[in-house]
Structures are given as structure tokens and as C-alpha cells.
Amino acid sequence: MRFMLLTLAAIVPFADAPAFAAGNASHGAVIFQRCVMCHSAEKNGGNGLGPNLFAVAGRKAASLPDFCYSPALKNAKIAWSDDKLKAWVSGPARLVPGNRMAFPGLTNPSDADDVIAYLHTKR
């Protein structure tokens, strides 16, 4: 019984850990510096050329009321799951053809994982 309690005590602190544990959030913050010319990821940070990405994980795409999204993204009707975020940062035009984001995508899959892990810290 004591072993079970100690095991449970070791697991419970991680129950609220981000769903996307594959990446390194610290390295993701470095990679995200490529994004800051267009995006903020700070609470109440406002929009730039692209929408604010604070709390983007789990949010419906094209859902911020104060940003003018492309018709392609509005019509995509996707939610930003980890899989969709990875597909987006790896190639926005492949995920949603006709969107306005000019970024070609990250070519290194681990960089994409790291950016997603970083975005999970922004809640």
C-alpha cells in the first residue's frame, strides 16, 4: 500500500503537464523568435501581421474576433490540436491551401515539436 501511495505521489504532479511532451519548450522559445516579427504569444499581447498565439493550443482556427483571417483558414474548420499545430508549423500551405501565411514551414520535425511545446507554456 505504501508503495502505491508513493507511486501515486510521484505521478500526480504531472497530471496537468501539457499534452504535447515530445518537444523541448526552452528550445521552442528560441525557434519561436523566427515568428515574433508577425506573432505575439503573450497574454493581451495583441495581434501583429499574424494573430496572437497565446493559448492557441486547443483553440479553434480563425477564432480570434479582432483578427482578419483568410477565407481559406476560416473555412478550414479545424482546431489547433498538437497534430494540426505540427502540420501548420511544418507547412501552412500544405495544411490549409490558400491561407495568407507566407512562412514556408519548419523543415526539422524536432523544431516543430519544440515550438509546440513552447506554445503549450503560453496559457
A tleap script that builds the chain and sets N, CA, C and O, in Angstrom:
source leaprc.protein.ff14SB
mol = sequence {
  NMET ARG PHE MET LEU LEU THR LEU ALA ALA
  ILE VAL PRO PHE ALA ASP ALA PRO ALA PHE
  ALA ALA GLY ASN ALA SER HIE GLY ALA VAL
  ILE PHE GLN ARG CYS VAL MET CYS HIE SER
  ALA GLU LYS ASN GLY GLY ASN GLY LEU GLY
  PRO ASN LEU PHE ALA VAL ALA GLY ARG LYS
  ALA ALA SER LEU PRO ASP PHE CYS TYR SER
  PRO ALA LEU LYS ASN ALA LYS ILE ALA TRP
  SER ASP ASP LYS LEU LYS ALA TRP VAL SER
  GLY PRO ALA ARG LEU VAL PRO GLY ASN ARG
  MET ALA PHE PRO GLY LEU THR ASN PRO SER
  ASP ALA ASP ASP VAL ILE ALA TYR LEU HIE
  THR LYS CARG
}
set mol.1.N position { 0.825 -1.199 0.000 }
set mol.1.CA position { 0.000 0.000 0.000 }
set mol.1.C position { 0.871 1.266 0.000 }
set mol.1.O position { 0.596 2.220 -0.728 }
set mol.2.N position { 1.923 1.259 0.825 }
set mol.2.CA position { 2.801 2.416 0.899 }
set mol.2.C position { 3.464 2.672 -0.459 }
set mol.2.O position { 3.600 3.822 -0.877 }
set mol.3.N position { 3.877 1.598 -1.147 }
set mol.3.CA position { 4.480 1.729 -2.473 }
set mol.3.C position { 3.500 2.381 -3.451 }
set mol.3.O position { 3.886 3.235 -4.249 }
set mol.4.N position { 2.236 1.974 -3.385 }
set mol.4.CA position { 1.223 2.549 -4.280 }
set mol.4.C position { 1.039 4.030 -3.994 }
set mol.4.O position { 0.901 4.822 -4.926 }
set mol.5.N position { 1.034 4.415 -2.738 }
set mol.5.CA position { 0.877 5.831 -2.387 }
set mol.5.C position { 2.079 6.649 -2.862 }
set mol.5.O position { 1.919 7.758 -3.371 }
set mol.6.N position { 3.283 6.094 -2.692 }
set mol.6.CA position { 4.475 6.805 -3.155 }
set mol.6.C position { 4.478 6.929 -4.679 }
set mol.6.O position { 4.869 7.963 -5.221 }
set mol.7.N position { 4.043 5.877 -5.363 }
set mol.7.CA position { 3.964 5.923 -6.821 }
set mol.7.C position { 2.956 6.966 -7.266 }
set mol.7.O position { 3.224 7.746 -8.180 }
set mol.8.N position { 1.798 6.983 -6.623 }
set mol.8.CA position { 0.762 7.968 -6.951 }
set mol.8.C position { 1.267 9.382 -6.678 }
set mol.8.O position { 1.023 10.294 -7.468 }
set mol.9.N position { 1.964 9.565 -5.568 }
set mol.9.CA position { 2.502 10.891 -5.241 }
set mol.9.C position { 3.515 11.347 -6.281 }
set mol.9.O position { 3.656 12.546 -6.524 }
set mol.10.N position { 4.216 10.410 -6.894 }
set mol.10.CA position { 5.193 10.772 -7.928 }
set mol.10.C position { 4.524 11.107 -9.255 }
set mol.10.O position { 5.071 11.883 -10.038 }
set mol.11.N position { 3.362 10.542 -9.519 }
set mol.11.CA position { 2.673 10.736 -10.795 }
set mol.11.C position { 1.770 11.954 -10.795 }
set mol.11.O position { 1.703 12.661 -11.801 }
set mol.12.N position { 1.083 12.219 -9.714 }
set mol.12.CA position { 0.068 13.280 -9.656 }
set mol.12.C position { 0.594 14.649 -10.074 }
set mol.12.O position { -0.133 15.362 -10.765 }
set mol.13.N position { 1.811 15.072 -9.704 }
set mol.13.CA position { 2.267 16.401 -10.140 }
set mol.13.C position { 2.315 16.562 -11.650 }
set mol.13.O position { 2.288 17.688 -12.146 }
set mol.14.N position { 2.384 15.456 -12.398 }
set mol.14.CA position { 2.462 15.534 -13.850 }
set mol.14.C position { 1.107 15.417 -14.519 }
set mol.14.O position { 1.025 15.425 -15.747 }
set mol.15.N position { 0.046 15.311 -13.742 }
set mol.15.CA position { -1.292 15.150 -14.320 }
set mol.15.C position { -1.697 16.364 -15.152 }
set mol.15.O position { -2.448 16.223 -16.117 }
set mol.16.N position { -1.216 17.544 -14.798 }
set mol.16.CA position { -1.553 18.755 -15.540 }
set mol.16.C position { -0.483 19.131 -16.556 }
set mol.16.O position { -0.516 20.231 -17.109 }
set mol.17.N position { 0.466 18.234 -16.808 }
set mol.17.CA position { 1.517 18.537 -17.773 }
set mol.17.C position { 0.909 18.707 -19.157 }
set mol.17.O position { -0.117 18.096 -19.455 }
set mol.18.N position { 1.524 19.528 -20.011 }
set mol.18.CA position { 1.000 19.713 -21.356 }
set mol.18.C position { 0.845 18.392 -22.085 }
set mol.18.O position { 1.617 17.456 -21.880 }
set mol.19.N position { -0.157 18.332 -22.930 }
set mol.19.CA position { -0.424 17.114 -23.692 }
set mol.19.C position { 0.704 16.819 -24.667 }
set mol.19.O position { 0.892 15.668 -25.060 }
set mol.20.N position { 1.451 17.832 -25.060 }
set mol.20.CA position { 2.497 17.647 -26.057 }
set mol.20.C position { 3.848 17.658 -25.367 }
set mol.20.O position { 4.482 18.704 -25.227 }
set mol.21.N position { 4.279 16.485 -24.940 }
set mol.21.CA position { 5.522 16.391 -24.185 }
set mol.21.C position { 6.714 16.028 -25.062 }
set mol.21.O position { 7.823 15.884 -24.549 }
set mol.22.N position { 6.520 15.879 -26.358 }
set mol.22.CA position { 7.597 15.429 -27.248 }
set mol.22.C position { 8.659 16.492 -27.454 }
set mol.22.O position { 9.789 16.170 -27.821 }
set mol.23.N position { 8.319 17.754 -27.226 }
set mol.23.CA position { 9.256 18.816 -27.537 }
set mol.23.C position { 9.926 19.425 -26.328 }
set mol.23.O position { 9.559 19.159 -25.184 }
set mol.24.N position { 10.923 20.252 -26.614 }
set mol.24.CA position { 11.677 20.982 -25.609 }
set mol.24.C position { 11.217 22.443 -25.663 }
set mol.24.O position { 11.558 23.173 -26.594 }
set mol.25.N position { 10.454 22.856 -24.676 }
set mol.25.CA position { 9.872 24.201 -24.673 }
set mol.25.C position { 10.939 25.292 -24.662 }
set mol.25.O position { 10.747 26.342 -25.276 }
set mol.26.N position { 12.049 25.064 -23.982 }
set mol.26.CA position { 13.123 26.076 -23.948 }
set mol.26.C position { 13.701 26.299 -25.341 }
set mol.26.O position { 13.912 27.437 -25.759 }
set mol.27.N position { 13.952 25.215 -26.048 }
set mol.27.CA position { 14.450 25.353 -27.419 }
set mol.27.C position { 13.357 25.919 -28.318 }
set mol.27.O position { 13.642 26.670 -29.251 }
set mol.28.N position { 12.103 25.559 -28.038 }
set mol.28.CA position { 10.978 26.101 -28.808 }
set mol.28.C position { 10.885 27.610 -28.696 }
set mol.28.O position { 10.522 28.288 -29.658 }
set mol.29.N position { 11.216 28.145 -27.511 }
set mol.29.CA position { 11.209 29.605 -27.327 }
set mol.29.C position { 12.247 30.262 -28.225 }
set mol.29.O position { 12.021 31.355 -28.744 }
set mol.30.N position { 13.375 29.603 -28.407 }
set mol.30.CA position { 14.426 30.125 -29.292 }
set mol.30.C position { 13.945 30.075 -30.743 }
set mol.30.O position { 14.078 31.054 -31.478 }
set mol.31.N position { 13.389 28.942 -31.151 }
set mol.31.CA position { 12.892 28.796 -32.520 }
set mol.31.C position { 11.753 29.786 -32.775 }
set mol.31.O position { 11.636 30.328 -33.874 }
set mol.32.N position { 10.907 30.024 -31.754 }
set mol.32.CA position { 9.770 30.932 -31.903 }
set mol.32.C position { 10.208 32.367 -32.211 }
set mol.32.O position { 9.402 33.163 -32.693 }
set mol.33.N position { 11.445 32.701 -31.946 }
set mol.33.CA position { 11.933 34.045 -32.265 }
set mol.33.C position { 11.811 34.341 -33.758 }
set mol.33.O position { 11.757 35.505 -34.155 }
set mol.34.N position { 11.768 33.303 -34.583 }
set mol.34.CA position { 11.535 33.495 -36.019 }
set mol.34.C position { 10.105 33.983 -36.282 }
set mol.34.O position { 9.828 34.570 -37.328 }
set mol.35.N position { 9.219 33.742 -35.346 }
set mol.35.CA position { 7.795 34.036 -35.521 }
set mol.35.C position { 7.402 35.422 -35.004 }
set mol.35.O position { 6.364 35.959 -35.393 }
set mol.36.N position { 8.230 36.000 -34.130 }
set mol.36.CA position { 7.816 37.219 -33.433 }
set mol.36.C position { 7.719 38.453 -34.329 }
set mol.36.O position { 7.163 39.469 -33.912 }
set mol.37.N position { 8.243 38.385 -35.533 }
set mol.37.CA position { 8.065 39.540 -36.415 }
set mol.37.C position { 6.590 39.655 -36.825 }
set mol.37.O position { 6.140 40.726 -37.231 }
set mol.38.N position { 5.839 38.550 -36.717 }
set mol.38.CA position { 4.423 38.571 -37.088 }
set mol.38.C position { 3.483 38.207 -35.936 }
set mol.38.O position { 2.325 38.626 -35.930 }
set mol.39.N position { 3.965 37.441 -34.974 }
set mol.39.CA position { 3.102 36.911 -33.916 }
set mol.39.C position { 3.594 37.265 -32.526 }
set mol.39.O position { 4.796 37.339 -32.274 }
set mol.40.N position { 2.645 37.483 -31.631 }
set mol.40.CA position { 2.904 37.552 -30.201 }
set mol.40.C position { 2.370 36.265 -29.593 }
set mol.40.O position { 1.469 35.639 -30.152 }
set mol.41.N position { 2.912 35.873 -28.468 }
set mol.41.CA position { 2.366 34.725 -27.739 }
set mol.41.C position { 2.155 35.115 -26.282 }
set mol.41.O position { 2.140 34.260 -25.396 }
set mol.42.N position { 1.994 36.401 -26.046 }
set mol.42.CA position { 1.815 36.904 -24.685 }
set mol.42.C position { 0.352 37.215 -24.411 }
set mol.42.O position { -0.376 37.658 -25.300 }
set mol.43.N position { -0.070 36.983 -23.187 }
set mol.43.CA position { -1.437 37.307 -22.799 }
set mol.43.C position { -1.669 38.799 -23.029 }
set mol.43.O position { -0.867 39.630 -22.603 }
set mol.44.N position { -2.741 39.126 -23.687 }
set mol.44.CA position { -3.091 40.512 -24.030 }
set mol.44.C position { -2.037 41.181 -24.912 }
set mol.44.O position { -1.930 42.407 -24.941 }
set mol.45.N position { -1.257 40.364 -25.632 }
set mol.45.CA position { -0.183 40.902 -26.450 }
set mol.45.C position { -0.640 41.554 -27.736 }
set mol.45.O position { 0.138 42.264 -28.373 }
set mol.46.N position { -1.851 41.338 -28.125 }
set mol.46.CA position { -2.338 41.921 -29.364 }
set mol.46.C position { -1.872 41.146 -30.579 }
set mol.46.O position { -1.047 40.237 -30.483 }
set mol.47.N position { -2.408 41.517 -31.702 }
set mol.47.CA position { -2.070 40.887 -32.971 }
set mol.47.C position { -1.012 41.697 -33.692 }
set mol.47.O position { -0.828 42.886 -33.431 }
set mol.48.N position { -0.327 41.038 -34.594 }
set mol.48.CA position { 0.608 41.699 -35.490 }
set mol.48.C position { 0.133 41.404 -36.905 }
set mol.48.O position { -1.065 41.446 -37.185 }
set mol.49.N position { 1.063 41.107 -37.788 }
set mol.49.CA position { 0.667 40.652 -39.120 }
set mol.49.C position { -0.096 39.337 -39.014 }
set mol.49.O position { -0.952 39.030 -39.843 }
set mol.50.N position { 0.231 38.567 -37.978 }
set mol.50.CA position { -0.481 37.330 -37.681 }
set mol.50.C position { -1.177 37.461 -36.336 }
set mol.50.O position { -0.902 38.392 -35.579 }
set mol.51.N position { -2.076 36.534 -36.037 }
set mol.51.CA position { -2.810 36.616 -34.771 }
set mol.51.C position { -1.934 36.304 -33.565 }
set mol.51.O position { -0.906 35.639 -33.685 }
set mol.52.N position { -2.352 36.790 -32.407 }
set mol.52.CA position { -1.702 36.461 -31.147 }
set mol.52.C position { -1.866 34.962 -30.919 }
set mol.52.O position { -2.956 34.421 -31.106 }
set mol.53.N position { -0.802 34.296 -30.522 }
set mol.53.CA position { -0.821 32.850 -30.339 }
set mol.53.C position { -0.911 32.417 -28.878 }
set mol.53.O position { -0.740 31.239 -28.566 }
set mol.54.N position { -1.178 33.368 -27.982 }
set mol.54.CA position { -1.371 32.997 -26.581 }
set mol.54.C position { -2.580 32.063 -26.488 }
set mol.54.O position { -3.643 32.371 -27.026 }
set mol.55.N position { -2.423 30.944 -25.819 }
set mol.55.CA position { -3.478 29.939 -25.634 }
set mol.55.C position { -4.008 29.384 -26.955 }
set mol.55.O position { -5.188 29.051 -27.061 }
set mol.56.N position { -3.142 29.285 -27.955 }
set mol.56.CA position { -3.566 28.774 -29.257 }
set mol.56.C position { -3.842 27.271 -29.205 }
set mol.56.O position { -4.737 26.787 -29.899 }
set mol.57.N position { -3.092 26.531 -28.397 }
set mol.57.CA position { -3.272 25.072 -28.329 }
set mol.57.C position { -4.688 24.745 -27.865 }
set mol.57.O position { -5.105 25.134 -26.773 }
set mol.58.N position { -5.405 24.038 -28.698 }
set mol.58.CA position { -6.782 23.655 -28.394 }
set mol.58.C position { -7.836 24.611 -28.920 }
set mol.58.O position { -9.022 24.280 -28.936 }
set mol.59.N position { -7.417 25.794 -29.349 }
set mol.59.CA position { -8.355 26.809 -29.839 }
set mol.59.C position { -8.800 26.482 -31.263 }
set mol.59.O position { -8.059 25.860 -32.024 }
set mol.60.N position { -10.012 26.905 -31.618 }
set mol.60.CA position { -10.469 26.768 -32.996 }
set mol.60.C position { -9.670 27.724 -33.873 }
set mol.60.O position { -9.386 28.854 -33.476 }
set mol.61.N position { -9.314 27.268 -35.055 }
set mol.61.CA position { -8.602 28.126 -36.008 }
set mol.61.C position { -9.502 29.276 -36.429 }
set mol.61.O position { -10.719 29.128 -36.529 }
set mol.62.N position { -8.887 30.412 -36.670 }
set mol.62.CA position { -9.593 31.612 -37.141 }
set mol.62.C position { -10.692 32.051 -36.181 }
set mol.62.O position { -11.773 32.458 -36.607 }
set mol.63.N position { -10.410 31.965 -34.878 }
set mol.63.CA position { -11.457 32.266 -33.898 }
set mol.63.C position { -11.263 33.550 -33.107 }
set mol.63.O position { -12.160 33.935 -32.357 }
set mol.64.N position { -10.134 34.225 -33.243 }
set mol.64.CA position { -9.987 35.499 -32.523 }
set mol.64.C position { -10.851 36.553 -33.204 }
set mol.64.O position { -10.743 36.749 -34.415 }
set mol.65.N position { -11.696 37.224 -32.456 }
set mol.65.CA position { -12.634 38.161 -33.081 }
set mol.65.C position { -11.985 39.417 -33.669 }
set mol.65.O position { -12.570 40.068 -34.534 }
set mol.66.N position { -10.778 39.759 -33.202 }
set mol.66.CA position { -10.166 41.011 -33.653 }
set mol.66.C position { -9.037 40.801 -34.666 }
set mol.66.O position { -8.141 41.637 -34.785 }
set mol.67.N position { -9.086 39.680 -35.392 }
set mol.67.CA position { -8.094 39.442 -36.429 }
set mol.67.C position { -8.806 39.051 -37.724 }
set mol.67.O position { -9.782 38.302 -37.705 }
set mol.68.N position { -8.311 39.561 -38.831 }
set mol.68.CA position { -8.913 39.284 -40.137 }
set mol.68.C position { -8.202 38.084 -40.775 }
set mol.68.O position { -7.135 38.227 -41.372 }
set mol.69.N position { -8.800 36.921 -40.641 }
set mol.69.CA position { -8.232 35.687 -41.172 }
set mol.69.C position { -8.566 35.524 -42.653 }
set mol.69.O position { -9.517 36.122 -43.157 }
set mol.70.N position { -7.778 34.715 -43.331 }
set mol.70.CA position { -8.058 34.403 -44.736 }
set mol.70.C position { -9.320 33.546 -44.820 }
set mol.70.O position { -9.612 32.783 -43.899 }
set mol.71.N position { -10.059 33.665 -45.902 }
set mol.71.CA position { -11.225 32.795 -46.092 }
set mol.71.C position { -10.847 31.313 -46.027 }
set mol.71.O position { -11.613 30.493 -45.520 }
set mol.72.N position { -9.658 30.975 -46.545 }
set mol.72.CA position { -9.230 29.568 -46.520 }
set mol.72.C position { -9.127 29.045 -45.093 }
set mol.72.O position { -9.568 27.932 -44.808 }
set mol.73.N position { -8.546 29.839 -44.192 }
set mol.73.CA position { -8.413 29.388 -42.804 }
set mol.73.C position { -9.765 29.373 -42.099 }
set mol.73.O position { -10.052 28.462 -41.322 }
set mol.74.N position { -10.598 30.379 -42.369 }
set mol.74.CA position { -11.942 30.392 -41.783 }
set mol.74.C position { -12.730 29.159 -42.191 }
set mol.74.O position { -13.441 28.571 -41.376 }
set mol.75.N position { -12.603 28.771 -43.448 }
set mol.75.CA position { -13.365 27.635 -43.973 }
set mol.75.C position { -12.756 26.282 -43.630 }
set mol.75.O position { -13.386 25.248 -43.853 }
set mol.76.N position { -11.536 26.275 -43.091 }
set mol.76.CA position { -10.864 25.014 -42.769 }
set mol.76.C position { -11.549 24.279 -41.623 }
set mol.76.O position { -11.506 23.051 -41.555 }
set mol.77.N position { -12.174 25.021 -40.734 }
set mol.77.CA position { -12.910 24.442 -39.600 }
set mol.77.C position { -12.080 23.399 -38.846 }
set mol.77.O position { -12.515 22.269 -38.627 }
set mol.78.N position { -10.868 23.818 -38.455 }
set mol.78.CA position { -10.020 22.939 -37.671 }
set mol.78.C position { -9.802 23.534 -36.295 }
set mol.78.O position { -9.985 24.733 -36.085 }
set mol.79.N position { -9.412 22.691 -35.368 }
set mol.79.CA position { -8.996 23.134 -34.038 }
set mol.79.C position { -7.499 22.844 -33.929 }
set mol.79.O position { -6.997 21.892 -34.526 }
set mol.80.N position { -6.806 23.662 -33.174 }
set mol.80.CA position { -5.360 23.550 -33.076 }
set mol.80.C position { -4.953 22.463 -32.087 }
set mol.80.O position { -4.465 22.749 -30.994 }
set mol.81.N position { -5.161 21.219 -32.487 }
set mol.81.CA position { -4.632 20.076 -31.749 }
set mol.81.C position { -3.125 20.051 -31.974 }
set mol.81.O position { -2.614 20.780 -32.824 }
set mol.82.N position { -2.421 19.231 -31.232 }
set mol.82.CA position { -0.978 19.139 -31.433 }
set mol.82.C position { -0.637 18.678 -32.848 }
set mol.82.O position { 0.312 19.174 -33.454 }
set mol.83.N position { -1.410 17.733 -33.370 }
set mol.83.CA position { -1.156 17.259 -34.738 }
set mol.83.C position { -1.368 18.364 -35.761 }
set mol.83.O position { -0.578 18.506 -36.695 }
set mol.84.N position { -2.431 19.151 -35.591 }
set mol.84.CA position { -2.689 20.252 -36.536 }
set mol.84.C position { -1.638 21.344 -36.395 }
set mol.84.O position { -1.191 21.901 -37.398 }
set mol.85.N position { -1.236 21.659 -35.159 }
set mol.85.CA position { -0.187 22.662 -34.968 }
set mol.85.C position { 1.117 22.215 -35.624 }
set mol.85.O position { 1.809 23.013 -36.257 }
set mol.86.N position { 1.444 20.929 -35.468 }
set mol.86.CA position { 2.686 20.435 -36.074 }
set mol.86.C position { 2.600 20.520 -37.592 }
set mol.86.O position { 3.557 20.931 -38.248 }
set mol.87.N position { 1.467 20.135 -38.147 }
set mol.87.CA position { 1.300 20.231 -39.600 }
set mol.87.C position { 1.391 21.679 -40.056 }
set mol.87.O position { 1.975 21.965 -41.101 }
set mol.88.N position { 0.817 22.597 -39.280 }
set mol.88.CA position { 0.829 24.020 -39.641 }
set mol.88.C position { 2.251 24.581 -39.613 }
set mol.88.O position { 2.693 25.187 -40.589 }
set mol.89.N position { 2.971 24.384 -38.503 }
set mol.89.CA position { 4.313 24.973 -38.420 }
set mol.89.C position { 5.287 24.276 -39.366 }
set mol.89.O position { 6.349 24.817 -39.672 }
set mol.90.N position { 4.934 23.085 -39.828 }
set mol.90.CA position { 5.773 22.372 -40.786 }
set mol.90.C position { 5.473 22.758 -42.231 }
set mol.90.O position { 6.277 22.495 -43.125 }
set mol.91.N position { 4.333 23.374 -42.460 }
set mol.91.CA position { 3.986 23.800 -43.820 }
set mol.91.C position { 2.563 24.309 -43.878 }
set mol.91.O position { 1.657 23.557 -44.236 }
set mol.92.N position { 2.340 25.576 -43.533 }
set mol.92.CA position { 0.978 26.125 -43.508 }
set mol.92.C position { 0.209 25.944 -44.818 }
set mol.92.O position { -0.991 25.669 -44.801 }
set mol.93.N position { 0.893 26.096 -45.947 }
set mol.93.CA position { 0.206 25.980 -47.240 }
set mol.93.C position { -0.216 24.545 -47.538 }
set mol.93.O position { -1.187 24.318 -48.260 }
set mol.94.N position { 0.505 23.585 -46.987 }
set mol.94.CA position { 0.104 22.181 -47.177 }
set mol.94.C position { -1.120 21.846 -46.340 }
set mol.94.O position { -1.994 21.100 -46.782 }
set mol.95.N position { -1.185 22.399 -45.121 }
set mol.95.CA position { -2.331 22.107 -44.253 }
set mol.95.C position { -3.575 22.836 -44.729 }
set mol.95.O position { -4.649 22.242 -44.817 }
set mol.96.N position { -3.437 24.120 -45.036 }
set mol.96.CA position { -4.578 24.929 -45.478 }
set mol.96.C position { -4.168 25.692 -46.741 }
set mol.96.O position { -3.691 26.824 -46.663 }
set mol.97.N position { -4.357 25.070 -47.889 }
set mol.97.CA position { -4.028 25.760 -49.140 }
set mol.97.C position { -4.831 27.061 -49.267 }
set mol.97.O position { -6.024 27.105 -48.966 }
set mol.98.N position { -4.150 28.105 -49.717 }
set mol.98.CA position { -4.815 29.386 -49.914 }
set mol.98.C position { -4.813 30.291 -48.694 }
set mol.98.O position { -5.374 31.386 -48.745 }
set mol.99.N position { -4.187 29.858 -47.581 }
set mol.99.CA position { -4.101 30.761 -46.418 }
set mol.99.C position { -3.093 31.855 -46.733 }
set mol.99.O position { -2.326 31.738 -47.689 }
set mol.100.N position { -3.090 32.921 -45.934 }
set mol.100.CA position { -2.231 34.079 -46.225 }
set mol.100.C position { -0.863 34.036 -45.559 }
set mol.100.O position { -0.056 34.942 -45.766 }
set mol.101.N position { -0.586 33.021 -44.777 }
set mol.101.CA position { 0.699 32.985 -44.077 }
set mol.101.C position { 1.810 32.645 -45.063 }
set mol.101.O position { 1.787 31.591 -45.699 }
set mol.102.N position { 2.779 33.541 -45.182 }
set mol.102.CA position { 3.849 33.374 -46.168 }
set mol.102.C position { 4.960 32.445 -45.682 }
set mol.102.O position { 5.794 32.027 -46.485 }
set mol.103.N position { 4.994 32.118 -44.423 }
set mol.103.CA position { 6.043 31.268 -43.853 }
set mol.103.C position { 6.021 29.889 -44.511 }
set mol.103.O position { 4.967 29.256 -44.561 }
set mol.104.N position { 7.166 29.408 -45.019 }
set mol.104.CA position { 7.178 28.121 -45.720 }
set mol.104.C position { 7.084 26.911 -44.797 }
set mol.104.O position { 6.668 25.836 -45.229 }
set mol.105.N position { 7.459 27.072 -43.549 }
set mol.105.CA position { 7.390 25.965 -42.597 }
set mol.105.C position { 8.754 25.569 -42.075 }
set mol.105.O position { 9.778 25.819 -42.710 }
set mol.106.N position { 8.750 24.950 -40.910 }
set mol.106.CA position { 9.978 24.425 -40.318 }
set mol.106.C position { 10.285 23.084 -40.971 }
set mol.106.O position { 9.397 22.244 -41.119 }
set mol.107.N position { 11.528 22.884 -41.358 }
set mol.107.CA position { 11.884 21.640 -42.031 }
set mol.107.C position { 12.325 20.549 -41.051 }
set mol.107.O position { 12.299 19.366 -41.389 }
set mol.108.N position { 12.724 20.935 -39.859 }
set mol.108.CA position { 13.177 19.977 -38.859 }
set mol.108.C position { 11.996 19.595 -37.959 }
set mol.108.O position { 11.482 20.448 -37.236 }
set mol.109.N position { 11.559 18.336 -37.990 }
set mol.109.CA position { 10.414 17.925 -37.175 }
set mol.109.C position { 10.605 18.172 -35.676 }
set mol.109.O position { 9.636 18.470 -34.978 }
set mol.110.N position { 11.827 18.054 -35.174 }
set mol.110.CA position { 12.021 18.296 -33.741 }
set mol.110.C position { 11.886 19.778 -33.415 }
set mol.110.O position { 11.462 20.123 -32.312 }
set mol.111.N position { 12.237 20.664 -34.348 }
set mol.111.CA position { 12.000 22.101 -34.131 }
set mol.111.C position { 10.495 22.365 -34.035 }
set mol.111.O position { 10.058 23.160 -33.204 }
set mol.112.N position { 9.718 21.712 -34.866 }
set mol.112.CA position { 8.256 21.860 -34.813 }
set mol.112.C position { 7.729 21.366 -33.465 }
set mol.112.O position { 6.889 22.025 -32.851 }
set mol.113.N position { 8.209 20.225 -33.007 }
set mol.113.CA position { 7.807 19.700 -31.697 }
set mol.113.C position { 8.150 20.694 -30.596 }
set mol.113.O position { 7.358 20.909 -29.678 }
set mol.114.N position { 9.329 21.297 -30.688 }
set mol.114.CA position { 9.782 22.242 -29.669 }
set mol.114.C position { 8.922 23.505 -29.649 }
set mol.114.O position { 8.588 24.012 -28.578 }
set mol.115.N position { 8.564 24.011 -30.824 }
set mol.115.CA position { 7.697 25.200 -30.885 }
set mol.115.C position { 6.330 24.889 -30.277 }
set mol.115.O position { 5.765 25.713 -29.556 }
set mol.116.N position { 5.808 23.718 -30.563 }
set mol.116.CA position { 4.505 23.340 -29.998 }
set mol.116.C position { 4.607 23.223 -28.481 }
set mol.116.O position { 3.718 23.680 -27.762 }
set mol.117.N position { 5.683 22.614 -27.992 }
set mol.117.CA position { 5.885 22.531 -26.539 }
set mol.117.C position { 5.946 23.931 -25.934 }
set mol.117.O position { 5.383 24.168 -24.865 }
set mol.118.N position { 6.623 24.857 -26.603 }
set mol.118.CA position { 6.689 26.249 -26.139 }
set mol.118.C position { 5.297 26.883 -26.117 }
set mol.118.O position { 4.932 27.547 -25.146 }
set mol.119.N position { 4.528 26.682 -27.175 }
set mol.119.CA position { 3.194 27.273 -27.214 }
set mol.119.C position { 2.305 26.726 -26.097 }
set mol.119.O position { 1.407 27.423 -25.625 }
set mol.120.N position { 2.546 25.499 -25.676 }
set mol.120.CA position { 1.788 24.937 -24.551 }
set mol.120.C position { 2.100 25.654 -23.243 }
set mol.120.O position { 1.307 25.597 -22.303 }
set mol.121.N position { 3.247 26.329 -23.170 }
set mol.121.CA position { 3.562 27.078 -21.952 }
set mol.121.C position { 2.834 28.419 -21.917 }
set mol.121.O position { 2.791 29.086 -20.883 }
set mol.122.N position { 2.274 28.800 -23.037 }
set mol.122.CA position { 1.610 30.093 -23.167 }
set mol.122.C position { 0.103 29.914 -23.004 }
set mol.122.O position { -0.637 29.852 -23.985 }
set mol.123.N position { -0.336 29.832 -21.757 }
set mol.123.CA position { -1.755 29.622 -21.425 }
set mol.123.C position { -2.201 30.609 -20.405 }
set mol.123.O position { -3.363 30.593 -19.997 }
savepdb mol mol.pdb
quit
